[in-house]
Amino acid sequence: MNDDDIAFIQALIAGNPAASRRGLSQKLCQAWNWMQSNGALCEMICRGLMLELERAGHIVLPPVRWKNPNPLARRRKPDPPQIDTTPLRANLSAIRPLEFRLVRRTAEEPLFNGLLEHYHFLGYTQPVGEHLKYLVYGDGCVVASLAWSSAPRHLGPRDRFIRWTAEARRRNIRFIAYNTRFLILPWIHVPHLASHILGRMPLVLSRDWARIYGHPIYFLETFIDPARSRGTCYRAANWIPLGLTTGRGKDSQSKKPNRSIKEVLGYPVCYKMGGN
């Protein structure tokens, strides 16, 4: 976001004094041709951007006229999964070929949610925006689960690696998927399983994303907490260390970290996202 972009938004707000926040976001999307692949306006992303600019003191938005109730605040936690936890100790060749099963909006989605809630150290969080959920099967049983969602808008290490301008980021952010969760079930003991799954995942994910959302995925990213892990399985699958986050989330009002610093890892599925 450069000074000209901010000045444009300021002029848009000044020129539409009766417009609501939603109306302003719609006008900005139309002015910038900010559309999803299905032709719908990117209103939620645009409103998030405008809120960020207001928090930073760059713009002043009109007062909130209506507060949408948040159903996620009342969402019950996933139930414990009903699954066989007998330890599986085997070589990777003994459980191949693996099956990558897309389970979002299927009868297996509660199992996926429950596994993350009860066996992943971060628990389960309901994704927003574009997202896909996978269970990985080997030798007839679940061995892993992975969650993918739309990427964060601003991520310095990734943006510098791709050499994005602000305009290029606005056009292309939808082509990035963020690996929010990756879980090898704790009773599964198969050497090299994690890196093998990560090596297979890019083409599977891009194919499914194109079928469901109408566009492919060209780049993958994830965060690693250096205090917990080196991300060995990602590195073994040729993911690239991109750098460290600043530790400042979108709600930070200063230059001081307000959360733990993470390492960013990325994987170019293909090179169609140049920064020009």
Secondary structure, DSSP 8 states (H G I E B T S, - for coil): --HHHHHHHHHHHHH-TT--HHHHHHHHHHHHT-B-TTS-B-HHHHHHHHHHHHHTTS------------GGGG-------------EE--HHHH-S-EEEE-TTSTTHHHHHHHHHHHSTT------SSEEEEEEEETTEEEEEEEEEE--S--HHHHHHHT--HHHHHHHGGGEEEEEEEEE-TTEE-TTHHHHHHHHHHHHHHHHHHHHHSS---EEEEEE-TTT---HHHHHTT-EEEEE--S--TT--SSS--S---EEEEEES-S-----
